[in-house]
Amino acid sequence: MGRSGPTVAVKTLGCRVNQSDSDRLLRELTDRGFWPVPFGQPADVVIVNTCTVTHVADRKSRKAVTRSIRNSPGSLLAVTGCYASVEGEHLKKLFPNALIAAPSKQQELVDEISQVLGVSTARLDEKPRLRFGEQNRIRPMVKVQEGCNHVCAFCIVPRARGKSVSLAARDVIAEVVAFVAAGANEVVLSGVSLGSYRCPDTGIRLGGLISRAAAESGAARIRLSSVEPMDFDDEIFALLAEGQLCPHLHLPLQSGSDRTLRGMRRKYTAADFTSIVAAARSADPDVAIGTDVLVGFPGESTDDFQKSMDFVNATRFAFLHVFPYSRRSRTLAARMEGSVLDGERNERVQAMLDLSEGLQRRYLSSFVGSTRTVLWESVADGAGMGLTDNYLRVSSRSRTAEVGALEDVMLTAGPDGELIGIGNAAAESPLRGHA
């Protein structure tokens, strides 16, 4: 089928929930006859899905909007995401010709875009092929929950996303089934406060949702994006032990100091976090446990920071995301005293990054010589890049590597400590129809 509909480009900033929203926007638009093109190319419609987690994120969001206008001056511009939710009026003043929509209004945004471009709101029998999202994502994301009921002192997200709302299990499962039927070997479940999931119809929690999705879809892999420790569903331990869930948990710690955690209004202690990690490793010793650490929170003393360093080291995380605290207006922390000076904060960030690098090297090296199953995400010039179930990034020169395929490989160490997979044959067929 030749190209006949208007073109659309999407730029996504921020978290996996935003990525999931962008993927859904593109699927809705392509179902109506729009054609996706890479962001940066001229398009009839440009959508910028913004983030507002920090002032830096705000600035990046504004720059992305400005860049879209420069690259495609004649396009219809739509701005959505968390920054659009929190600063919608400001964005309207900056970009008066843009459509502005909070995340909760994205379905209406699709309708408005269609109406402005003169495209029917009815779905087409024949439509442009769009695999799983804006990057033809091999691991499609399914959002199961929206919003957050926690009021962490540093976080603006509840203001941007609203209270926690869970999608019906039947709708989530139907989406997972559809992705698997289309050839996806892995599906990622995402949410703003994923662990707080409760089906509004049946009351099942996240663990029950995963069990049903796995059973009804036959998915080779189901992975979780990020689960807050205060929301953790203990049924996940059994799923790890039974192999129904990828052995990979992202548990945002933020601080290893109980005093700092109280200041942040995080509803757990370092000991609570340790218990979750111990139970997860008991269920599957190979589980990759990653985390977020926020450095330089107001009032964080030298002793508090050292406790965080010691805790991170003792917990042996597989990977860390390290963030310097950045004052965010309209949060509780913005009114707190005890700011950490920039120089001291930067030194602490670097110390935590150095520790993170060592922990990641240790985790990677512990799997050298073992065999793991890799999902190949890209193959170019004979080189494949993929991800194991326990979140190990693997490269390969194997001629059998095929995009979207699962392959058992033996892991060897590369010259810079990276993992190289040596395999013989793909364990599963590649995604049907992938170019």
N, C-alpha and C positions, 0 to 999 in steps of 0.2 A: 504494500500500500504506500503510495507516495505521500509526502508531507503536504497537508492541506490546512491544518489548524494553526492558530497563533502559537508562538513560542513562549516558553517560560523558563526563567532561571531562578535558582534559590541559593541564598547564602545563609548558612547556619552558624551561629555563635553559641558557645556555652555547652550545656550538658547533653547527655544522651536523651533526656526527655525532649529537649528541643529538636534533636536529630529525628526522634520518632515523630514529632509533630510535623517537621518538614517533609518527611517521607510520606506521611498521610496527605498533606496538602498536595504534593505532586501526584500521588495516586488519584486523588479526587479530580484534579485538573486534567490529567491525561485520560481519565475515564470519559471526560467531556470533549476530548479532541485536541487538547493542548499538547505541544511537543516540547520536551525538556532539552535545554541547551546548557552548557557549562556557564557558571557565573563568571562574569567578565566579558562575555560575548554579548553583542546587541541582542535584545529580546523584546518581544511585545509586552511581556509582563516580567518584572523583577520583584522577587519577594525577599526581604531581609528579615530573618528570624533572630531576634536580638536577645542579649543576656544583660542582666543588671546586678550580678552577684557582687561586683565591686565597682568603684568609680572607673577603674581601668576598663572593665567590661563595658561600661556606659560609653566611654570614649571610643572603644573599638567598634561598638554598634553604630555610633554616629558616623565614624569614618567609612564603615561598610555601606551605609546609605548614601553618603556623598560620592563614594566610588561608583556605586551603581548608576547614579545620575550622570556622572562623567562618562562612563563607558557606554551607557545606553540612554541618551538624553530624551529620546522620543518615547520611551516605554512608560507603561502604567506601573507606578511604584506602589508596593504594599509593604508596610512595616508591621510586624507582629512580634510575639515573644514577650519576655518579662519586662524589658525596658519599655516596650510599648504599653504595657499594663500600668507600670508605675509612673511613667512620665509621658503619657499619651498627649496631654495638652501641650506640653513643651515641644514634642515632636511635631504636632500640628502647626505650631508657629514656625518651626525651623523648615518644615517641608509641607507647605500648605496644599500642594497638589497630590500628596500621598494618601493612600488608604491606610488608616491606623486601626489595628485590631488587637485586643488582648488575646491571650491563648484560648480563653473560654469562648471567643467569638470567631474562631477560625472557620467553622462551617459556613457562617454568614459571610465571611471574607471570600470564600470560594464562590458563593452565589453572586456576590457583588462584582468580583472580577469577571465572571462569566457574562453578567449583564452589561458591564461597561464595554467588553470586547464583542458583544453581540453574539455570544456563543450560547447555544441551548443548554439549559441546566439538566437536560436528560442525558443519561449515560449512552454511549455509543455501543452498537453491537460489535463494530470493529474499532479498535483503538490502538494508538501507538504502543509499542511494547516498552514497558518500563519495568525493570526487574523488581527491585525491592526499595528503591528510594533514589535520592539525589545522586549518589555515587554508585548506582547499581550494586548496592550493598549486598555482599554475600551472606552476611549475618543479619537478617532483617530484625528490626526492633518492634516490639508490641508493647504499647503503653497500657498498663492495667490499672493505673491509679493516678489521680491528679490532686495537687494541693497538699498542704501540710498543717497539722494542728499544733506542732511544736513552736515554741517562741524562743529559739536560741538567740542569745543577745547580739550576735554579730550578723544575723541573717535577715535579708529583705524578702526572701522567697515567699513566705506566707502572705505578705502583702501583695506580691505580684500574682500568685497562683491561687490564693484563697484557701478555704478549708479543705480538708482531705475528702475526696470523693472517689469511690472505687467503681470500676466498671463491672457489669454483670459477668459472671464466670462463663456463661454460655457464649457471650459475644467475644470474650478474649480467646476462648478455645476455638471458636469458629475461625478467628483470624489466624491462629497458629496452624490449624488444620489446612487452611488455604495456602499458607506459605510453604508448608511441607509438601502439599500436593503440587505446588509449582516447582519443587526441586530443592528447597532449602534444607541443608543438612544441620543447620543450627539456627535457633531462634533465641533472641535476647529479650527477656521481660524487663520493662523499665517502669519507673514511677518517680514522682517527686519525693514521696515518702513510702517507698515500695513495701517495706515491712509492715506498714499499717493496713495493708490490703484486707478488706472484708467484703465478700460478695454481698451486695444489697439484697439479693433474693434468698440465698442459702446460708449466708453467714460464714462460709468457709474462709479460712485464712490463706496466706500465701502458699504454705506447704500443700494444702489440699488442692489449690489451683494448679500447682506444678504437676501433681500426681495425675490429675484428670487430663491436663493438656498433653502430658507425655503418653498416657494410655490411649487417648482418642486420636492423636495426630500421628503417633509412631515416630516422632521426631528423634533423630539420632542424638541430638544435643539440645538441651535447654539451659540457658545461662541467665544469671541475674546480673543486673547492672550494679546497683549499690543499695545496701540495706543498713539503716541506722541501727546501732546497737540497742537503743531503747525500744525498738520495734521488733526485735529478732524473734522469729517463730521457731520454736524448738523442733518442730517437725522437719525442718530443713536438715537437721543432723541425720535423720533416718534416710532422707533422699540422697544425701551424699554417700552414706554407707551402701545404699542399694544401687548407686550409679545412675539414678534418674536425673541427676543434676550435675552440671559441669563442676568439677572440684576447684572452684574459683569464687572467692567471696571478697567483695570490696566493702569494708567496714570502716566508716569514717571515725577515727579516734579523736582528732582535733588537739588533744593534749593528754599527756601521761600524768599530769598533776591533778589530783582531786580538787585542790583549791582553785585551780584555773578552770576546771570543768564546772565547778559550782558557779563561778563568775560568768561562764558562758551559758549557763542554764541548760547544760546537758544532763539528762536524767539517767546517768549511770556513773559508776566509779571505775577506776583503773582495774580494780579486782573483778568487777562485773565483766569488763571487756576481756580480761584474761580467761574467765570461765568459758565465754563463748568460743574463743580461739582454741582452748584446750579440747572442748567437746567436738569442734569441727575437725581438729587433727586426729582425734580418736576415731571419728567416723571415716576419715580418709587422710592418711598421713601425707599424701602428696598434694593436698589442697593448697592452692595459692591464696594467700591472704594479703590483700593490699589495703592501703589506708590513706586518709588525708590527715595532714598535720598543719595546724594553724599556728604560726610563730609570731610572738610579739603582741599577743592580746593584752589590752590594758590591764596593768597590775601584775603581769607575768614577771616574777622576780628571777634572778639568776638561779636560785634553787629550784623554782618551778620548771624552768627550761631544762635544767640538768635532769630533773625527774622525767621529763618527756624524753630526753635523749636516752636515759637508762632504760625506760620502758620500751621504747622503740627497738633498741638493741636486743633486749631480753626476749621480746616477742618474735623477733626474726621474721619481719614482714618480707614478702616477696617483692614488693615495690611500694614506693611512697609517692604521693603528690604533696609537695611542700608549698605552702602559701604564706607570704608575709601578711600580717594583719593590715588591712586598709580600712580606715574609718568610712563607714557607710551611713549617710544621713538617714533619719527615720528608723534607726535601730536602737536598741537599749545601750549597746556598747558605745555608740557615738556620744553618749552623755557621761560615760565613765571617766574617772580620773586615772592617773598612773600610766600615761602613755610611755611606751618604750621608744627611746631615741632612735632615729633612722639608722645611725651607724651601728648601734648595738643590735637592732633588729636584723640588719643585713648580715652581720657576723653570725647571728644565730641561725638564720636561714641557710647560710653556706655550710655551717657545721652539720645541720640536719641533712642537707643534700649530700655531703660527703659520706655521712653514715648510710644514707639511702643507697648510694652507689655500691658501697661495700656489701650491704645486705642483698642487693639484687644480684651481684656477681656470685655470692655464695649460693643463693637459691638456684641460679642457672646452672652452676657447676655441679650441683648435687644430682643433676639428671643426665650428665654426660655418661654415655655408655648404655643408657636405658632406651627402651622403645616406647614411643607415644604415637597417638594418632593425630595427624595434622589436618586441619581444614585449610586448603590452599585458597588464599584470598586474591592473589594476583600472580601472573606468570608473564614475564617479559624477557625476550632474548635468552630463553632457556633457563632463566632463574626464577624460582618460585619463592613467594613469601606467604607464610601461613601462621596459624595459631593452634596450639595444642588445647586439649580440654582444660588443662590447668594453667592456661594463659601464658605459655612460653612462646615467644616470638621465634620462628624458625625460618631459615632460608635454605634453599636447596638448588643444586644444579641438575637434579634428577629430570630425565626426559619424561618421566611418567607424571610429573606434577601437572594437574589440570585444575583450572579455576573452578571452585565450588565442590571439588572432590575431597573425600577423606582418604588419607593414605597413612599406613603404618610406616614410620621411619625410625631408624636408629639415630640417636642424637650424638653428635660429636662437637668438639670445641673448635671454633674458628680462631683466627690469629688475634682478634681483639676481644675474645671471650664470648662472642656471640655463638648461638647454637646453629649448627648445620645438620640438616636431616638427610639421611641416606636411605632411600627406599627402593622397592622393586616394582610394585604394582599398586594402583589405586584400589582402595578398599571399597569405594562406592563409585557409581557413575557420576560424572559431572552434571551440573545443572542443565536441564534440558533447554536447548535453544540458545545457550549463551554464546555470544559472538566471540 
